């Protein structure tokens, strides 16, 4: 099996941070990670629900779905 390694995004690129599964351990942990990426020249966009918690998940299914779709630029249809 061949391993494929993607090229790194160039500095100035935007990195989206979403939590579609388990919640982040702490706000401080996320802030450190964001700061580290910004120090390397990246812009960081934190998803609206990235710091939410619902039981052992990172927010409601609707919030997690919305955040993931927003990160990939997927347009959602609105219910009538």
PyMOL Python script that loads the backbone (N, CA, C, O; Angstrom):
from pymol import cmd

cmd.read_pdbstr("""\
ATOM      1  N   UNK A   1       0.836  -1.170   0.000  1.00  0.00           N
ATOM      2  CA  UNK A   1       0.000   0.000   0.000  1.00  0.00           C
ATOM      3  C   UNK A   1       0.885   1.238   0.000  1.00  0.00           C
ATOM      4  O   UNK A   1       1.849   1.317   0.762  1.00  0.00           O
ATOM      5  N   UNK A   2       0.560   2.200  -0.849  1.00  0.00           N
ATOM      6  CA  UNK A   2       1.307   3.454  -0.909  1.00  0.00           C
ATOM      7  C   UNK A   2       0.678   4.481   0.013  1.00  0.00           C
ATOM      8  O   UNK A   2      -0.543   4.630   0.062  1.00  0.00           O
ATOM      9  N   UNK A   3       1.516   5.176   0.731  1.00  0.00           N
ATOM     10  CA  UNK A   3       1.045   6.244   1.597  1.00  0.00           C
ATOM     11  C   UNK A   3       1.064   7.549   0.823  1.00  0.00           C
ATOM     12  O   UNK A   3       2.057   7.886   0.179  1.00  0.00           O
ATOM     13  N   UNK A   4      -0.035   8.276   0.890  1.00  0.00           N
ATOM     14  CA  UNK A   4      -0.128   9.573   0.223  1.00  0.00           C
ATOM     15  C   UNK A   4      -0.093  10.644   1.298  1.00  0.00           C
ATOM     16  O   UNK A   4      -0.875  10.615   2.248  1.00  0.00           O
ATOM     17  N   UNK A   5       0.812  11.580   1.138  1.00  0.00           N
ATOM     18  CA  UNK A   5       0.933  12.681   2.091  1.00  0.00           C
ATOM     19  C   UNK A   5       0.563  13.964   1.360  1.00  0.00           C
ATOM     20  O   UNK A   5       1.199  14.337   0.374  1.00  0.00           O
ATOM     21  N   UNK A   6      -0.462  14.626   1.851  1.00  0.00           N
ATOM     22  CA  UNK A   6      -0.902  15.876   1.226  1.00  0.00           C
ATOM     23  C   UNK A   6       0.098  16.985   1.517  1.00  0.00           C
ATOM     24  O   UNK A   6       0.784  16.971   2.539  1.00  0.00           O
ATOM     25  N   UNK A   7       0.169  17.939   0.607  1.00  0.00           N
ATOM     26  CA  UNK A   7       1.024  19.104   0.828  1.00  0.00           C
ATOM     27  C   UNK A   7       0.408  19.956   1.929  1.00  0.00           C
ATOM     28  O   UNK A   7      -0.813  20.028   2.071  1.00  0.00           O
ATOM     29  N   UNK A   8       1.263  20.592   2.694  1.00  0.00           N
ATOM     30  CA  UNK A   8       0.787  21.485   3.756  1.00  0.00           C
ATOM     31  C   UNK A   8       0.133  22.707   3.131  1.00  0.00           C
ATOM     32  O   UNK A   8       0.557  23.189   2.081  1.00  0.00           O
ATOM     33  N   UNK A   9      -0.890  23.191   3.782  1.00  0.00           N
ATOM     34  CA  UNK A   9      -1.525  24.438   3.334  1.00  0.00           C
ATOM     35  C   UNK A   9      -0.522  25.569   3.513  1.00  0.00           C
ATOM     36  O   UNK A   9       0.191  25.608   4.516  1.00  0.00           O
ATOM     37  N   UNK A  10      -0.460  26.481   2.562  1.00  0.00           N
ATOM     38  CA  UNK A  10       0.500  27.580   2.694  1.00  0.00           C
ATOM     39  C   UNK A  10       0.092  28.551   3.797  1.00  0.00           C
ATOM     40  O   UNK A  10      -1.098  28.714   4.070  1.00  0.00           O
ATOM     41  N   UNK A  11       1.067  29.196   4.432  1.00  0.00           N
ATOM     42  CA  UNK A  11       0.737  30.211   5.432  1.00  0.00           C
ATOM     43  C   UNK A  11      -0.227  31.232   4.832  1.00  0.00           C
ATOM     44  O   UNK A  11      -0.144  31.569   3.651  1.00  0.00           O
ATOM     45  N   UNK A  12      -1.137  31.713   5.665  1.00  0.00           N
ATOM     46  CA  UNK A  12      -2.176  32.622   5.200  1.00  0.00           C
ATOM     47  C   UNK A  12      -3.480  31.899   4.923  1.00  0.00           C
ATOM     48  O   UNK A  12      -4.532  32.522   4.779  1.00  0.00           O
ATOM     49  N   UNK A  13      -3.401  30.555   4.848  1.00  0.00           N
ATOM     50  CA  UNK A  13      -4.608  29.758   4.646  1.00  0.00           C
ATOM     51  C   UNK A  13      -5.443  29.767   5.920  1.00  0.00           C
ATOM     52  O   UNK A  13      -4.947  30.052   7.010  1.00  0.00           O
ATOM     53  N   UNK A  14      -6.715  29.449   5.757  1.00  0.00           N
ATOM     54  CA  UNK A  14      -7.606  29.370   6.909  1.00  0.00           C
ATOM     55  C   UNK A  14      -7.799  27.918   7.297  1.00  0.00           C
ATOM     56  O   UNK A  14      -8.046  27.063   6.447  1.00  0.00           O
ATOM     57  N   UNK A  15      -7.684  27.647   8.589  1.00  0.00           N
ATOM     58  CA  UNK A  15      -7.907  26.316   9.142  1.00  0.00           C
ATOM     59  C   UNK A  15      -9.195  26.374   9.944  1.00  0.00           C
ATOM     60  O   UNK A  15      -9.331  27.204  10.843  1.00  0.00           O
ATOM     61  N   UNK A  16     -10.143  25.499   9.628  1.00  0.00           N
ATOM     62  CA  UNK A  16     -11.395  25.431  10.370  1.00  0.00           C
ATOM     63  C   UNK A  16     -11.282  24.417  11.496  1.00  0.00           C
ATOM     64  O   UNK A  16     -10.763  23.318  11.301  1.00  0.00           O
ATOM     65  N   UNK A  17     -11.768  24.787  12.673  1.00  0.00           N
ATOM     66  CA  UNK A  17     -11.741  23.891  13.833  1.00  0.00           C
ATOM     67  C   UNK A  17     -13.175  23.512  14.173  1.00  0.00           C
ATOM     68  O   UNK A  17     -13.970  24.355  14.589  1.00  0.00           O
ATOM     69  N   UNK A  18     -13.495  22.239  13.992  1.00  0.00           N
ATOM     70  CA  UNK A  18     -14.817  21.719  14.335  1.00  0.00           C
ATOM     71  C   UNK A  18     -14.653  20.542  15.283  1.00  0.00           C
ATOM     72  O   UNK A  18     -13.595  19.912  15.324  1.00  0.00           O
ATOM     73  N   UNK A  19     -15.692  20.249  16.038  1.00  0.00           N
ATOM     74  CA  UNK A  19     -15.661  19.105  16.951  1.00  0.00           C
ATOM     75  C   UNK A  19     -16.894  18.248  16.681  1.00  0.00           C
ATOM     76  O   UNK A  19     -17.868  18.313  17.430  1.00  0.00           O
ATOM     77  N   UNK A  20     -16.860  17.434  15.605  1.00  0.00           N
ATOM     78  CA  UNK A  20     -18.040  16.655  15.238  1.00  0.00           C
ATOM     79  C   UNK A  20     -18.265  15.411  16.094  1.00  0.00           C
ATOM     80  O   UNK A  20     -19.276  14.727  15.928  1.00  0.00           O
ATOM     81  N   UNK A  21     -17.360  15.112  16.988  1.00  0.00           N
ATOM     82  CA  UNK A  21     -17.503  13.936  17.843  1.00  0.00           C
ATOM     83  C   UNK A  21     -17.499  14.333  19.297  1.00  0.00           C
ATOM     84  O   UNK A  21     -18.451  14.935  19.793  1.00  0.00           O
ATOM     85  N   UNK A  22     -16.439  13.999  19.966  1.00  0.00           N
ATOM     86  CA  UNK A  22     -16.299  14.332  21.389  1.00  0.00           C
ATOM     87  C   UNK A  22     -15.965  15.805  21.548  1.00  0.00           C
ATOM     88  O   UNK A  22     -15.348  16.403  20.667  1.00  0.00           O
ATOM     89  N   UNK A  23     -16.374  16.397  22.677  1.00  0.00           N
ATOM     90  CA  UNK A  23     -16.065  17.813  22.894  1.00  0.00           C
ATOM     91  C   UNK A  23     -14.586  18.030  23.176  1.00  0.00           C
ATOM     92  O   UNK A  23     -13.865  17.108  23.558  1.00  0.00           O
ATOM     93  N   UNK A  24     -14.154  19.258  22.980  1.00  0.00           N
ATOM     94  CA  UNK A  24     -12.782  19.626  23.326  1.00  0.00           C
ATOM     95  C   UNK A  24     -12.606  19.476  24.828  1.00  0.00           C
ATOM     96  O   UNK A  24     -13.550  19.677  25.591  1.00  0.00           O
ATOM     97  N   UNK A  25     -11.412  19.125  25.248  1.00  0.00           N
ATOM     98  CA  UNK A  25     -11.147  18.941  26.675  1.00  0.00           C
ATOM     99  C   UNK A  25     -11.343  20.230  27.462  1.00  0.00           C
ATOM    100  O   UNK A  25     -11.930  20.224  28.544  1.00  0.00           O
ATOM    101  N   UNK A  26     -10.847  21.333  26.912  1.00  0.00           N
ATOM    102  CA  UNK A  26     -10.989  22.601  27.626  1.00  0.00           C
ATOM    103  C   UNK A  26     -10.850  23.761  26.651  1.00  0.00           C
ATOM    104  O   UNK A  26     -10.234  23.636  25.593  1.00  0.00           O
ATOM    105  N   UNK A  27     -11.429  24.878  27.027  1.00  0.00           N
ATOM    106  CA  UNK A  27     -11.306  26.096  26.221  1.00  0.00           C
ATOM    107  C   UNK A  27      -9.830  26.497  26.114  1.00  0.00           C
ATOM    108  O   UNK A  27      -9.386  26.934  25.052  1.00  0.00           O
ATOM    109  N   UNK A  28      -9.072  26.353  27.201  1.00  0.00           N
ATOM    110  CA  UNK A  28      -7.650  26.714  27.199  1.00  0.00           C
ATOM    111  C   UNK A  28      -6.872  25.868  26.190  1.00  0.00           C
ATOM    112  O   UNK A  28      -5.982  26.374  25.507  1.00  0.00           O
ATOM    113  N   UNK A  29      -7.206  24.591  26.100  1.00  0.00           N
ATOM    114  CA  UNK A  29      -6.536  23.697  25.150  1.00  0.00           C
ATOM    115  C   UNK A  29      -6.785  24.162  23.711  1.00  0.00           C
ATOM    116  O   UNK A  29      -5.865  24.184  22.893  1.00  0.00           O
ATOM    117  N   UNK A  30      -8.009  24.524  23.413  1.00  0.00           N
ATOM    118  CA  UNK A  30      -8.349  25.011  22.076  1.00  0.00           C
ATOM    119  C   UNK A  30      -7.626  26.325  21.787  1.00  0.00           C
ATOM    120  O   UNK A  30      -7.091  26.511  20.694  1.00  0.00           O
ATOM    121  N   UNK A  31      -7.606  27.230  22.755  1.00  0.00           N
ATOM    122  CA  UNK A  31      -6.946  28.524  22.562  1.00  0.00           C
ATOM    123  C   UNK A  31      -5.446  28.350  22.309  1.00  0.00           C
ATOM    124  O   UNK A  31      -4.869  29.064  21.489  1.00  0.00           O
ATOM    125  N   UNK A  32      -4.812  27.404  23.011  1.00  0.00           N
ATOM    126  CA  UNK A  32      -3.383  27.128  22.778  1.00  0.00           C
ATOM    127  C   UNK A  32      -3.162  26.625  21.356  1.00  0.00           C
ATOM    128  O   UNK A  32      -2.227  27.048  20.676  1.00  0.00           O
ATOM    129  N   UNK A  33      -4.032  25.717  20.914  1.00  0.00           N
ATOM    130  CA  UNK A  33      -3.895  25.162  19.568  1.00  0.00           C
ATOM    131  C   UNK A  33      -4.097  26.246  18.509  1.00  0.00           C
ATOM    132  O   UNK A  33      -3.375  26.288  17.513  1.00  0.00           O
ATOM    133  N   UNK A  34      -5.074  27.114  18.726  1.00  0.00           N
ATOM    134  CA  UNK A  34      -5.319  28.210  17.783  1.00  0.00           C
ATOM    135  C   UNK A  34      -4.112  29.142  17.739  1.00  0.00           C
ATOM    136  O   UNK A  34      -3.652  29.518  16.661  1.00  0.00           O
ATOM    137  N   UNK A  35      -3.610  29.506  18.893  1.00  0.00           N
ATOM    138  CA  UNK A  35      -2.449  30.399  18.971  1.00  0.00           C
ATOM    139  C   UNK A  35      -1.254  29.790  18.234  1.00  0.00           C
ATOM    140  O   UNK A  35      -0.542  30.491  17.515  1.00  0.00           O
ATOM    141  N   UNK A  36      -1.038  28.496  18.412  1.00  0.00           N
ATOM    142  CA  UNK A  36       0.083  27.814  17.756  1.00  0.00           C
ATOM    143  C   UNK A  36      -0.050  27.896  16.234  1.00  0.00           C
ATOM    144  O   UNK A  36       0.932  28.155  15.538  1.00  0.00           O
ATOM    145  N   UNK A  37      -1.249  27.677  15.721  1.00  0.00           N
ATOM    146  CA  UNK A  37      -1.451  27.751  14.271  1.00  0.00           C
ATOM    147  C   UNK A  37      -1.277  29.177  13.761  1.00  0.00           C
ATOM    148  O   UNK A  37      -0.707  29.392  12.692  1.00  0.00           O
ATOM    149  N   UNK A  38      -1.766  30.148  14.525  1.00  0.00           N
ATOM    150  CA  UNK A  38      -1.602  31.548  14.127  1.00  0.00           C
ATOM    151  C   UNK A  38      -0.124  31.946  14.117  1.00  0.00           C
ATOM    152  O   UNK A  38       0.299  32.733  13.270  1.00  0.00           O
ATOM    153  N   UNK A  39       0.654  31.412  15.045  1.00  0.00           N
ATOM    154  CA  UNK A  39       2.095  31.686  15.072  1.00  0.00           C
ATOM    155  C   UNK A  39       2.789  31.150  13.823  1.00  0.00           C
ATOM    156  O   UNK A  39       3.840  31.655  13.426  1.00  0.00           O
ATOM    157  N   UNK A  40       2.199  30.126  13.205  1.00  0.00           N
ATOM    158  CA  UNK A  40       2.749  29.558  11.970  1.00  0.00           C
ATOM    159  C   UNK A  40       2.181  30.242  10.731  1.00  0.00           C
ATOM    160  O   UNK A  40       2.438  29.805   9.609  1.00  0.00           O
ATOM    161  N   UNK A  41       1.413  31.306  10.926  1.00  0.00           N
ATOM    162  CA  UNK A  41       0.932  32.089   9.796  1.00  0.00           C
ATOM    163  C   UNK A  41      -0.443  31.730   9.268  1.00  0.00           C
ATOM    164  O   UNK A  41      -0.841  32.217   8.210  1.00  0.00           O
ATOM    165  N   UNK A  42      -1.176  30.891   9.980  1.00  0.00           N
ATOM    166  CA  UNK A  42      -2.512  30.503   9.531  1.00  0.00           C
ATOM    167  C   UNK A  42      -3.587  31.341  10.205  1.00  0.00           C
ATOM    168  O   UNK A  42      -3.408  31.833  11.320  1.00  0.00           O
ATOM    169  N   UNK A  43      -4.713  31.495   9.505  1.00  0.00           N
ATOM    170  CA  UNK A  43      -5.905  32.073  10.119  1.00  0.00           C
ATOM    171  C   UNK A  43      -6.723  30.896  10.627  1.00  0.00           C
ATOM    172  O   UNK A  43      -6.763  29.847   9.984  1.00  0.00           O
ATOM    173  N   UNK A  44      -7.364  31.054  11.754  1.00  0.00           N
ATOM    174  CA  UNK A  44      -8.134  29.959  12.347  1.00  0.00           C
ATOM    175  C   UNK A  44      -9.569  30.407  12.547  1.00  0.00           C
ATOM    176  O   UNK A  44      -9.835  31.466  13.115  1.00  0.00           O
ATOM    177  N   UNK A  45     -10.491  29.581  12.069  1.00  0.00           N
ATOM    178  CA  UNK A  45     -11.916  29.851  12.251  1.00  0.00           C
ATOM    179  C   UNK A  45     -12.483  28.754  13.150  1.00  0.00           C
ATOM    180  O   UNK A  45     -12.523  27.584  12.769  1.00  0.00           O
ATOM    181  N   UNK A  46     -12.913  29.142  14.330  1.00  0.00           N
ATOM    182  CA  UNK A  46     -13.493  28.210  15.296  1.00  0.00           C
ATOM    183  C   UNK A  46     -14.982  28.088  15.011  1.00  0.00           C
ATOM    184  O   UNK A  46     -15.686  29.095  14.949  1.00  0.00           O
ATOM    185  N   UNK A  47     -15.463  26.872  14.838  1.00  0.00           N
ATOM    186  CA  UNK A  47     -16.888  26.650  14.567  1.00  0.00           C
ATOM    187  C   UNK A  47     -17.734  27.175  15.720  1.00  0.00           C
ATOM    188  O   UNK A  47     -17.309  27.161  16.875  1.00  0.00           O
ATOM    189  N   UNK A  48     -18.925  27.634  15.391  1.00  0.00           N
ATOM    190  CA  UNK A  48     -19.817  28.234  16.391  1.00  0.00           C
ATOM    191  C   UNK A  48     -20.066  27.300  17.577  1.00  0.00           C
ATOM    192  O   UNK A  48     -20.125  27.755  18.719  1.00  0.00           O
ATOM    193  N   UNK A  49     -20.211  26.012  17.319  1.00  0.00           N
ATOM    194  CA  UNK A  49     -20.515  25.073  18.393  1.00  0.00           C
ATOM    195  C   UNK A  49     -19.324  24.266  18.875  1.00  0.00           C
ATOM    196  O   UNK A  49     -19.498  23.260  19.564  1.00  0.00           O
ATOM    197  N   UNK A  50     -18.126  24.686  18.528  1.00  0.00           N
ATOM    198  CA  UNK A  50     -16.928  23.891  18.834  1.00  0.00           C
ATOM    199  C   UNK A  50     -16.709  23.656  20.321  1.00  0.00           C
ATOM    200  O   UNK A  50     -16.081  22.668  20.703  1.00  0.00           O
ATOM    201  N   UNK A  51     -17.210  24.536  21.155  1.00  0.00           N
ATOM    202  CA  UNK A  51     -16.980  24.386  22.596  1.00  0.00           C
ATOM    203  C   UNK A  51     -18.222  23.900  23.340  1.00  0.00           C
ATOM    204  O   UNK A  51     -18.242  23.872  24.570  1.00  0.00           O
ATOM    205  N   UNK A  52     -19.257  23.519  22.592  1.00  0.00           N
ATOM    206  CA  UNK A  52     -20.479  23.034  23.236  1.00  0.00           C
ATOM    207  C   UNK A  52     -20.297  21.611  23.747  1.00  0.00           C
ATOM    208  O   UNK A  52     -19.434  20.865  23.285  1.00  0.00           O
ATOM    209  N   UNK A  53     -21.133  21.264  24.711  1.00  0.00           N
ATOM    210  CA  UNK A  53     -21.164  19.898  25.251  1.00  0.00           C
ATOM    211  C   UNK A  53     -22.611  19.464  25.402  1.00  0.00           C
ATOM    212  O   UNK A  53     -23.454  20.226  25.875  1.00  0.00           O
ATOM    213  N   UNK A  54     -22.886  18.248  25.001  1.00  0.00           N
ATOM    214  CA  UNK A  54     -24.180  17.628  25.243  1.00  0.00           C
ATOM    215  C   UNK A  54     -23.883  16.165  25.535  1.00  0.00           C
ATOM    216  O   UNK A  54     -23.550  15.389  24.639  1.00  0.00           O
ATOM    217  N   UNK A  55     -24.010  15.809  26.796  1.00  0.00           N
ATOM    218  CA  UNK A  55     -23.607  14.480  27.262  1.00  0.00           C
ATOM    219  C   UNK A  55     -22.136  14.270  26.907  1.00  0.00           C
ATOM    220  O   UNK A  55     -21.293  15.068  27.318  1.00  0.00           O
ATOM    221  N   UNK A  56     -21.811  13.235  26.169  1.00  0.00           N
ATOM    222  CA  UNK A  56     -20.407  12.983  25.807  1.00  0.00           C
ATOM    223  C   UNK A  56     -20.102  13.455  24.379  1.00  0.00           C
ATOM    224  O   UNK A  56     -19.057  13.126  23.818  1.00  0.00           O
ATOM    225  N   UNK A  57     -21.022  14.224  23.805  1.00  0.00           N
ATOM    226  CA  UNK A  57     -20.825  14.750  22.451  1.00  0.00           C
ATOM    227  C   UNK A  57     -20.516  16.239  22.490  1.00  0.00           C
ATOM    228  O   UNK A  57     -20.720  16.908  23.504  1.00  0.00           O
ATOM    229  N   UNK A  58     -20.029  16.734  21.385  1.00  0.00           N
ATOM    230  CA  UNK A  58     -19.715  18.164  21.255  1.00  0.00           C
ATOM    231  C   UNK A  58     -20.940  18.898  20.722  1.00  0.00           C
ATOM    232  O   UNK A  58     -20.937  19.364  19.582  1.00  0.00           O
ATOM    233  N   UNK A  59     -21.969  19.001  21.526  1.00  0.00           N
ATOM    234  CA  UNK A  59     -23.197  19.682  21.123  1.00  0.00           C
ATOM    235  C   UNK A  59     -24.212  18.720  20.541  1.00  0.00           C
ATOM    236  O   UNK A  59     -23.982  17.514  20.454  1.00  0.00           O
ATOM    237  N   UNK A  60     -25.334  19.282  20.148  1.00  0.00           N
ATOM    238  CA  UNK A  60     -26.426  18.477  19.588  1.00  0.00           C
ATOM    239  C   UNK A  60     -26.042  17.967  18.198  1.00  0.00           C
ATOM    240  O   UNK A  60     -25.134  18.511  17.570  1.00  0.00           O
ATOM    241  N   UNK A  61     -26.724  16.933  17.714  1.00  0.00           N
ATOM    242  CA  UNK A  61     -26.446  16.465  16.354  1.00  0.00           C
ATOM    243  C   UNK A  61     -26.623  17.577  15.321  1.00  0.00           C
ATOM    244  O   UNK A  61     -25.867  17.658  14.353  1.00  0.00           O
ATOM    245  N   UNK A  62     -27.620  18.430  15.532  1.00  0.00           N
ATOM    246  CA  UNK A  62     -27.867  19.525  14.594  1.00  0.00           C
ATOM    247  C   UNK A  62     -26.703  20.519  14.587  1.00  0.00           C
ATOM    248  O   UNK A  62     -26.272  20.975  13.528  1.00  0.00           O
ATOM    249  N   UNK A  63     -26.204  20.847  15.771  1.00  0.00           N
ATOM    250  CA  UNK A  63     -25.080  21.785  15.875  1.00  0.00           C
ATOM    251  C   UNK A  63     -23.836  21.206  15.221  1.00  0.00           C
ATOM    252  O   UNK A  63     -23.157  21.892  14.457  1.00  0.00           O
ATOM    253  N   UNK A  64     -23.537  19.953  15.517  1.00  0.00           N
ATOM    254  CA  UNK A  64     -22.342  19.321  14.950  1.00  0.00           C
ATOM    255  C   UNK A  64     -22.439  19.218  13.435  1.00  0.00           C
ATOM    256  O   UNK A  64     -21.453  19.442  12.732  1.00  0.00           O
ATOM    257  N   UNK A  65     -23.617  18.882  12.929  1.00  0.00           N
ATOM    258  CA  UNK A  65     -23.828  18.792  11.488  1.00  0.00           C
ATOM    259  C   UNK A  65     -23.662  20.159  10.834  1.00  0.00           C
ATOM    260  O   UNK A  65     -22.997  20.281   9.805  1.00  0.00           O
ATOM    261  N   UNK A  66     -24.263  21.185  11.428  1.00  0.00           N
ATOM    262  CA  UNK A  66     -24.164  22.546  10.888  1.00  0.00           C
ATOM    263  C   UNK A  66     -22.708  22.999  10.843  1.00  0.00           C
ATOM    264  O   UNK A  66     -22.250  23.538   9.835  1.00  0.00           O
ATOM    265  N   UNK A  67     -21.981  22.776  11.944  1.00  0.00           N
ATOM    266  CA  UNK A  67     -20.581  23.204  12.000  1.00  0.00           C
ATOM    267  C   UNK A  67     -19.739  22.519  10.929  1.00  0.00           C
ATOM    268  O   UNK A  67     -18.919  23.164  10.276  1.00  0.00           O
ATOM    269  N   UNK A  68     -19.937  21.230  10.750  1.00  0.00           N
ATOM    270  CA  UNK A  68     -19.162  20.486   9.756  1.00  0.00           C
ATOM    271  C   UNK A  68     -19.500  20.958   8.340  1.00  0.00           C
ATOM    272  O   UNK A  68     -18.606  21.142   7.514  1.00  0.00           O
ATOM    273  N   UNK A  69     -20.779  21.150   8.066  1.00  0.00           N
ATOM    274  CA  UNK A  69     -21.190  21.636   6.748  1.00  0.00           C
ATOM    275  C   UNK A  69     -20.652  23.039   6.491  1.00  0.00           C
ATOM    276  O   UNK A  69     -20.194  23.339   5.389  1.00  0.00           O
ATOM    277  N   UNK A  70     -20.706  23.894   7.501  1.00  0.00           N
ATOM    278  CA  UNK A  70     -20.164  25.247   7.350  1.00  0.00           C
ATOM    279  C   UNK A  70     -18.667  25.213   7.050  1.00  0.00           C
ATOM    280  O   UNK A  70     -18.179  25.980   6.220  1.00  0.00           O
ATOM    281  N   UNK A  71     -17.943  24.327   7.723  1.00  0.00           N
ATOM    282  CA  UNK A  71     -16.492  24.242   7.530  1.00  0.00           C
ATOM    283  C   UNK A  71     -16.136  23.848   6.095  1.00  0.00           C
ATOM    284  O   UNK A  71     -15.121  24.290   5.557  1.00  0.00           O
ATOM    285  N   UNK A  72     -16.977  23.018   5.484  1.00  0.00           N
ATOM    286  CA  UNK A  72     -16.716  22.579   4.115  1.00  0.00           C
ATOM    287  C   UNK A  72     -17.456  23.418   3.081  1.00  0.00           C
ATOM    288  O   UNK A  72     -17.384  23.140   1.884  1.00  0.00           O
ATOM    289  N   UNK A  73     -18.173  24.450   3.545  1.00  0.00           N
ATOM    290  CA  UNK A  73     -18.878  25.332   2.619  1.00  0.00           C
ATOM    291  C   UNK A  73     -20.081  24.691   1.965  1.00  0.00           C
ATOM    292  O   UNK A  73     -20.459  25.063   0.855  1.00  0.00           O
ATOM    293  N   UNK A  74     -20.690  23.725   2.648  1.00  0.00           N
ATOM    294  CA  UNK A  74     -21.864  23.040   2.104  1.00  0.00           C
ATOM    295  C   UNK A  74     -23.100  23.875   2.412  1.00  0.00           C
ATOM    296  O   UNK A  74     -23.352  24.238   3.561  1.00  0.00           O
ATOM    297  N   UNK A  75     -23.857  24.169   1.379  1.00  0.00           N
ATOM    298  CA  UNK A  75     -25.086  24.937   1.580  1.00  0.00           C
ATOM    299  C   UNK A  75     -26.194  23.997   2.033  1.00  0.00           C
ATOM    300  O   UNK A  75     -26.380  22.907   1.491  1.00  0.00           O
ATOM    301  N   UNK A  76     -26.913  24.450   3.030  1.00  0.00           N
ATOM    302  CA  UNK A  76     -28.010  23.644   3.568  1.00  0.00           C
ATOM    303  C   UNK A  76     -29.332  24.204   3.060  1.00  0.00           C
ATOM    304  O   UNK A  76     -29.482  25.410   2.868  1.00  0.00           O
ATOM    305  N   UNK A  77     -30.275  23.312   2.850  1.00  0.00           N
ATOM    306  CA  UNK A  77     -31.616  23.789   2.509  1.00  0.00           C
ATOM    307  C   UNK A  77     -32.340  24.084   3.814  1.00  0.00           C
ATOM    308  O   UNK A  77     -32.123  23.408   4.820  1.00  0.00           O
ATOM    309  N   UNK A  78     -33.184  25.078   3.793  1.00  0.00           N
ATOM    310  CA  UNK A  78     -33.932  25.422   4.998  1.00  0.00           C
ATOM    311  C   UNK A  78     -35.295  24.767   4.935  1.00  0.00           C
ATOM    312  O   UNK A  78     -35.913  24.722   3.871  1.00  0.00           O
ATOM    313  N   UNK A  79     -35.776  24.253   6.069  1.00  0.00           N
ATOM    314  CA  UNK A  79     -37.095  23.613   6.071  1.00  0.00           C
ATOM    315  C   UNK A  79     -38.179  24.620   5.709  1.00  0.00           C
ATOM    316  O   UNK A  79     -38.107  25.789   6.088  1.00  0.00           O
ATOM    317  N   UNK A  80     -39.173  24.160   4.979  1.00  0.00           N
ATOM    318  CA  UNK A  80     -40.273  25.049   4.573  1.00  0.00           C
ATOM    319  C   UNK A  80     -41.285  25.202   5.673  1.00  0.00           C
ATOM    320  O   UNK A  80     -42.276  25.912   5.506  1.00  0.00           O
TER     321      UNK A  80
END
""", "prot")
cmd.dss("prot")
cmd.show_as("cartoon", "prot")
cmd.util.cbc("prot")
cmd.orient("prot")
